[in-house]
Amino acid sequence: MKRGKLIYIIVAVCTCLMACGAMGMVNAYGVFYKPMADAMQVGQGSITMHMSISNLIVGLGTPFVAKMISRNVRIKNILTAGSILILISGIGIALAPNVLIMNIAAAVRGVGFAAVSMMIITLIIGNWFVRFRGTLTGIALSFSGIGSAIASPILSSMIESFGYQKTYIGYVIFIVLCIIPSLLFVPLKPQDIGLRPYGEEDAEKDGEAPKASANLDLPFTSKSPMFAALVVLVLSIVILTSLSSHLSSLAQFNGYEASVGAALLSFSMLGNVASKFLLGAMSDKIGAFKGVIVMLATTLAGLVLILMNPGGSLPLLIGGFLYGTCFSIGSLGISMITRTLYGDARYSEAYSIITLVTSFASAIGLTLIGFLFDLTGSYAVSVISGIVLIFLSLACLLFIQKQAKASAAAE
């Protein structure tokens, strides 16, 4: 702390850049599907398969990264290996002559992105900050939405001018450049360079820990009822976020023009970004559990508006914005709750399993919503199912909170 605040500012900026590259740029990946499919003369389903493979490998690989961290493997080495694999696999995907080679390169890509996943980003912020932990985590994760919003039109324009192969290589290089500052300047813990977490010293002077650092430090076991409820909560929220991929079609199905459908998706992404700022600040002030309950309420309000479809595009767009707040739960909220329950020491072990669950839930959600539409001929069932998932999430959250208090009292 005596060295000033500059180092902490550098850490915050570096993690924001890494979130922009490792998460935000990935969210803009869809612009490559059609030009890839056209060039290889295959369906887009065959092309999207390589991204599904990559995402699955990220989920499977994250627990292994967590084990490496627990065995004191330097974060610099992990980020270096991840960056190299991302670069090599990116060139392989860009130049792949067929889908098979693309899928093999995508598997390597998944290993690389497992080394720079959200677990790493939130772990670094949690280690470096006591005060403003939630706020800074929210800001960093918001860069995933900001990066996607900025990158999508730029990449589309570049593909038209230079083709998808050159654009893809440039895209991958930019991702690696976003990771390099963290690789060079950010140790995993401030103690590694003789510093303390920001705000820890002030908290000791005040005689109490701030809410963001009031972790319960419970022992972690994946077979406990509390962790099982956390897994159900994650499954519910991630499946709920999968509805966003169908918002444009939902609007058109309800009789709106395609432009309204595109605007509905944009408004949900605005809700995504804004809610991460808000939930981060609320976590610092009132705690992660209460903050998530607020976001569940706003998501519920959004789905009710979308379901009722009272007429006119404005209520629909407001509903899309409110629905978009569920994204903050799936990323920031779950991260903060996991850290609150298990503390800094066990966070990576617990959250790595959560990442694996998230990967599977994302694939299930996209398929499930499409299946429900084919079965019923309407998106109403999917929206109603989303409302049911909100109440299930709330029940899981309250159960987790009750179990955590009981376990803490028994310690």
C-alpha positions in Angstrom: 0.0 0.0 0.0 2.9 2.3 0.7 4.1 2.1 -2.9 0.9 4.0 -3.9 -2.1 3.0 -5.8 -0.5 2.8 -9.3 0.2 -1.0 -9.2 -3.4 -1.7 -8.2 -4.6 0.5 -11.1 -2.4 -1.4 -13.4 -3.8 -4.7 -12.2 -7.3 -3.5 -12.7 -6.7 -2.3 -16.2 -4.8 -5.5 -17.2 -7.7 -7.7 -16.0 -10.2 -5.5 -17.9 -8.1 -5.9 -21.1 -7.9 -9.7 -20.5 -11.7 -9.9 -20.1 -12.1 -7.9 -23.3 -9.9 -10.2 -25.2 -10.6 -13.6 -23.7 -14.3 -13.1 -23.2 -15.6 -10.1 -25.2 -13.9 -11.0 -28.5 -15.2 -14.6 -28.1 -18.7 -13.3 -27.9 -18.2 -11.7 -31.3 -17.2 -15.0 -32.9 -20.5 -15.5 -34.7 -19.5 -13.1 -37.5 -17.1 -15.8 -38.8 -19.7 -18.6 -39.2 -21.2 -17.7 -42.5 -18.0 -16.7 -44.4 -16.4 -19.9 -43.1 -19.3 -22.0 -44.2 -19.5 -20.4 -47.6 -15.7 -20.8 -48.2 -15.8 -24.5 -47.2 -19.2 -25.1 -48.9 -20.7 -26.7 -45.8 -23.7 -25.8 -43.6 -23.3 -23.4 -40.7 -24.1 -26.3 -38.3 -20.9 -28.0 -39.4 -18.9 -24.8 -38.8 -20.5 -24.1 -35.4 -19.5 -27.5 -34.2 -15.9 -26.4 -33.8 -16.9 -23.7 -31.4 -19.0 -26.2 -29.4 -15.9 -28.5 -29.2 -13.8 -25.5 -28.0 -16.3 -24.5 -25.3 -16.5 -28.1 -24.1 -12.7 -28.3 -23.8 -12.6 -25.0 -21.9 -15.0 -26.5 -19.3 -13.1 -29.7 -19.0 -9.7 -27.9 -18.9 -10.5 -25.3 -16.3 -10.4 -27.8 -13.3 -6.9 -28.8 -14.4 -5.8 -25.2 -14.5 -7.1 -24.8 -11.0 -5.0 -27.8 -9.9 -2.0 -26.2 -11.5 -2.6 -23.0 -9.5 -3.0 -25.0 -6.3 0.4 -26.6 -7.0 1.9 -23.2 -7.2 2.5 -23.2 -10.9 3.3 -19.5 -11.8 0.4 -17.7 -13.4 2.8 -16.2 -15.9 3.6 -19.7 -17.2 -0.1 -20.5 -17.4 -1.0 -17.4 -19.3 2.0 -17.8 -21.6 1.1 -21.4 -22.5 -2.5 -20.3 -23.0 -1.6 -17.4 -25.3 0.7 -19.6 -27.4 -2.0 -22.2 -27.8 -4.6 -19.6 -28.7 -2.3 -18.1 -31.4 -1.3 -21.5 -32.9 -4.9 -22.8 -32.9 -6.2 -19.6 -34.3 -3.9 -19.8 -37.3 -4.9 -23.4 -37.7 -8.6 -22.6 -37.7 -8.1 -19.7 -40.1 -6.1 -21.8 -42.6 -8.0 -25.1 -42.1 -8.8 -26.6 -45.5 -11.7 -28.7 -44.1 -14.0 -29.1 -41.1 -11.9 -31.9 -39.6 -8.8 -29.9 -39.3 -10.8 -27.0 -37.9 -12.3 -29.2 -35.2 -8.8 -30.5 -34.2 -7.5 -26.9 -34.0 -10.6 -25.9 -32.0 -9.8 -28.6 -29.4 -6.3 -27.0 -29.0 -8.0 -23.6 -28.8 -10.2 -24.8 -25.9 -7.1 -25.8 -23.9 -5.6 -22.3 -24.5 -8.8 -20.5 -23.4 -9.1 -22.7 -20.3 -5.8 -21.0 -19.2 -7.3 -17.5 -19.6 -10.9 -18.2 -18.5 -13.2 -16.1 -16.3 -12.0 -18.1 -13.3 -8.5 -16.7 -13.8 -9.8 -13.1 -14.2 -12.0 -13.3 -11.1 -9.3 -15.1 -9.1 -6.7 -12.3 -9.8 -9.1 -9.5 -8.8 -10.2 -11.4 -5.7 -6.6 -11.9 -4.6 -5.6 -8.3 -5.3 -8.6 -6.4 -3.9 -10.5 -6.4 -0.6 -12.3 -3.1 -0.9 -14.2 -2.6 -4.2 -13.8 -6.2 -5.1 -17.3 -6.6 -6.4 -17.3 -3.3 -8.2 -14.0 -4.0 -9.9 -15.1 -7.6 -10.9 -18.2 -6.1 -12.4 -16.3 -3.5 -14.3 -13.8 -6.2 -15.7 -16.6 -8.5 -16.7 -18.5 -5.7 -18.3 -15.6 -5.4 -20.8 -16.7 -8.7 -22.2 -19.9 -7.1 -23.4 -18.2 -3.9 -24.4 -15.6 -5.7 -26.4 -18.2 -7.8 -28.2 -20.3 -4.7 -29.1 -17.3 -2.9 -30.5 -15.7 -5.8 -32.2 -18.7 -7.2 -34.1 -19.2 -4.4 -36.7 -15.4 -3.9 -37.1 -14.8 -7.6 -37.8 -17.7 -7.7 -40.2 -16.3 -4.8 -42.1 -12.8 -6.4 -42.2 -14.1 -9.7 -43.4 -15.7 -7.9 -46.4 -12.4 -6.1 -47.1 -9.8 -8.7 -46.4 -11.6 -12.1 -46.2 -12.3 -14.2 -43.2 -8.8 -15.8 -43.0 -6.8 -12.7 -42.7 -9.4 -11.1 -40.4 -9.4 -14.2 -38.2 -5.6 -14.2 -37.8 -5.8 -10.5 -36.9 -8.6 -11.3 -34.5 -6.6 -13.9 -32.7 -3.5 -11.7 -32.5 -5.6 -9.0 -30.9 -6.9 -11.5 -28.3 -3.3 -12.4 -27.4 -2.3 -8.7 -27.2 -5.1 -8.2 -24.6 -3.7 -11.1 -22.5 0.0 -10.0 -22.7 -0.3 -7.1 -20.2 -1.6 -9.4 -17.5 1.1 -12.0 -18.4 3.9 -9.3 -18.0 2.7 -7.2 -15.1 0.2 -9.1 -12.9 1.3 -11.7 -10.4 -1.4 -14.0 -9.1 -1.2 -12.5 -5.6 0.1 -9.1 -4.4 2.1 -11.0 -1.7 4.2 -12.4 -4.5 5.8 -8.9 -4.9 5.7 -7.9 -1.2 2.3 -6.1 -1.3 -1.0 -6.6 0.4 -4.5 -6.8 -1.1 -5.9 -3.3 -1.6 -8.1 -2.2 1.3 -6.9 -4.9 3.7 -4.8 -2.5 5.7 -7.6 0.0 6.0 -10.0 -2.7 7.1 -7.6 -3.7 9.9 -7.4 -0.1 11.0 -11.2 0.1 11.1 -11.3 -3.1 13.2 -13.6 -5.0 10.8 -13.6 -6.5 7.3 -15.7 -4.9 4.6 -18.7 -6.9 3.3 -16.9 -7.9 0.1 -14.3 -9.8 2.1 -16.6 -11.3 4.7 -16.0 -14.8 3.3 -17.3 -17.8 5.2 -14.2 -19.9 4.3 -16.3 -23.1 4.4 -14.6 -26.4 3.6 -15.3 -27.4 0.0 -16.8 -30.7 -1.0 -18.5 -31.3 -4.4 -20.8 -33.8 -2.8 -22.4 -31.5 -0.2 -26.1 -30.5 -0.6 -25.1 -26.8 -0.6 -22.8 -27.3 -3.6 -25.4 -29.4 -5.3 -27.9 -26.4 -4.9 -25.2 -24.1 -6.3 -24.9 -26.4 -9.4 -28.6 -26.3 -9.9 -28.6 -22.5 -9.6 -25.8 -22.3 -12.2 -27.7 -24.7 -14.5 -30.9 -22.6 -14.2 -29.3 -19.3 -14.8 -27.1 -20.4 -17.8 -30.1 -22.1 -19.5 -32.0 -18.9 -18.9 -29.3 -16.8 -20.6 -29.6 -19.1 -23.6 -32.9 -17.4 -24.4 -31.0 -14.4 -25.7 -29.9 -16.2 -28.8 -33.6 -16.5 -29.8 -34.8 -13.0 -28.9 -34.6 -11.7 -32.5 -36.7 -14.7 -33.7 -39.1 -14.3 -30.8 -39.8 -10.6 -31.7 -40.5 -11.5 -35.3 -42.7 -14.5 -34.3 -44.8 -12.0 -32.3 -45.3 -9.9 -35.4 -42.5 -7.3 -35.1 -40.2 -6.3 -37.9 -36.6 -7.7 -38.0 -35.2 -4.4 -36.9 -37.2 -4.6 -33.7 -35.8 -8.1 -33.1 -32.3 -6.9 -33.6 -33.0 -4.0 -31.2 -34.4 -6.4 -28.6 -31.1 -8.4 -28.7 -29.2 -5.1 -28.4 -31.2 -3.9 -25.4 -30.7 -7.3 -23.7 -26.9 -6.8 -24.1 -27.2 -3.3 -22.7 -28.9 -4.8 -19.7 -26.0 -7.4 -19.6 -23.3 -4.7 -19.3 -25.2 -2.3 -17.0 -26.2 -5.0 -14.6 -22.6 -6.1 -14.1 -21.6 -2.6 -13.0 -24.7 -2.5 -10.7 -24.3 -6.0 -9.2 -20.6 -5.4 -8.5 -21.4 -2.3 -6.6 -24.3 -3.9 -4.7 -22.1 -6.9 -3.7 -19.7 -4.4 -2.0 -22.6 -2.7 -0.2 -25.2 -5.3 0.6 -23.4 -8.6 -0.2 -23.6 -11.0 -3.1 -26.7 -12.9 -2.0 -28.9 -9.8 -1.7 -27.5 -8.4 -5.0 -28.3 -11.6 -6.9 -31.9 -11.5 -5.5 -32.3 -8.0 -6.9 -31.1 -9.2 -10.3 -33.5 -12.2 -10.2 -36.3 -9.7 -9.6 -35.4 -7.5 -12.6 -35.0 -10.6 -14.8 -38.4 -11.8 -13.7 -39.9 -8.4 -14.6 -38.3 -8.5 -18.0 -39.6 -12.0 -18.8 -43.1 -11.0 -17.7 -43.1 -8.0 -20.0 -41.9 -10.1 -22.9 -44.5 -12.8 -22.2 -47.4 -10.3 -21.9 -46.4 -8.4 -25.0 -48.7 -5.5 -24.2 -48.2 -3.9 -27.6 -45.7 -1.5 -29.1 -42.0 -2.1 -29.3 -41.1 0.1 -26.2 -42.4 -2.3 -23.5 -40.8 -5.2 -25.4 -37.4 -3.4 -25.5 -37.7 -2.6 -21.8 -38.4 -6.2 -21.1 -35.3 -7.2 -23.1 -33.2 -4.8 -21.1 -34.5 -6.1 -17.8 -34.1 -9.7 -19.0 -30.5 -9.0 -19.9 -29.7 -8.5 -16.2 -29.6 -12.3 -15.8 -26.2 -12.3 -17.5 -24.7 -10.6 -14.4 -25.9 -13.5 -12.2 -24.4 -16.2 -14.4 -20.9 -14.5 -14.4 -20.4 -12.0 -11.6 -23.1 -13.2 -9.2 -22.1 -16.9 -9.2 -18.4 -15.9 -8.9 -19.1 -13.7 -5.8 -21.3 -16.3 -4.1 -18.7 -19.0 -4.6 -16.0 -16.8 -3.1 -18.3 -15.8 -0.2 -18.9 -19.5 0.6 -15.5 -21.0 0.1 -13.1 -18.0 0.5 -10.0 -17.1 -1.4 -8.2 -20.4 -0.7 -10.8 -22.7 -2.1 -12.3 -20.4 -4.7 -10.4 -21.8 -7.7 -11.2 -25.4 -6.9 -14.9 -24.7 -6.5 -15.3 -22.3 -9.4 -13.4 -24.5 -11.8 -16.2 -27.1 -11.4 -18.8 -24.3 -11.8 -17.1 -23.5 -15.2 -17.5 -27.1 -16.3 -21.2 -27.0 -15.4 -21.6 -23.7 -17.3 -20.1 -25.2 -20.5 -22.6 -28.1 -20.4 -25.5 -25.9 -19.4 -24.9 -23.5 -22.3 -25.1 -26.3 -24.8 -28.2 -27.8 -23.2 -30.0 -24.4 -23.1 -29.6 -23.6 -26.8 -30.8 -27.0 -27.8 -33.7 -27.1 -25.3 -35.2 -23.7 -26.3 -35.0 -24.7 -30.0 -36.7 -28.0 -29.2 -39.5 -26.4 -27.2 -40.2 -24.1 -30.1 -40.3 -26.9 -32.6 -42.6 -28.9 -30.2 -45.0 -26.1 -29.4 -44.7 -23.7 -32.3 -44.3 -20.8 -29.9 -41.7 -19.1 -27.7 -44.2 -18.6 -24.9 -43.4 -22.0 -23.3 -39.7 -21.1 -23.3 -40.4 -17.7 -21.6 -42.7 -19.4 -19.0 -40.0 -22.0 -18.4 -37.6 -19.1 -17.8 -39.9 -17.7 -15.2 -40.0 -21.1 -13.5 -36.2 -21.2 -13.6 -36.1 -17.9 -11.8 -38.1 -19.2 -8.9 -36.0 -22.4 -8.8 -32.9 -20.2 -8.7 -34.3 -18.2 -5.8 -35.2 -21.4 -3.9 -31.6 -22.7 -4.4 -30.1 -19.3 -3.4 -32.1 -19.2 -0.1 -31.2 -22.9 0.6 -27.5 -22.1 0.0 -27.7 -19.1 2.3 -29.4 -21.1 5.1 -26.9 -24.0 4.8 -24.0 -21.6 4.7 -25.1 -19.9 7.9 -25.6 -23.3 9.6 -22.2 -24.5 8.5 -20.5 -21.3 9.6 -22.2 -21.5 13.0 -21.0 -25.1 13.5 -17.4 -24.2 12.7 
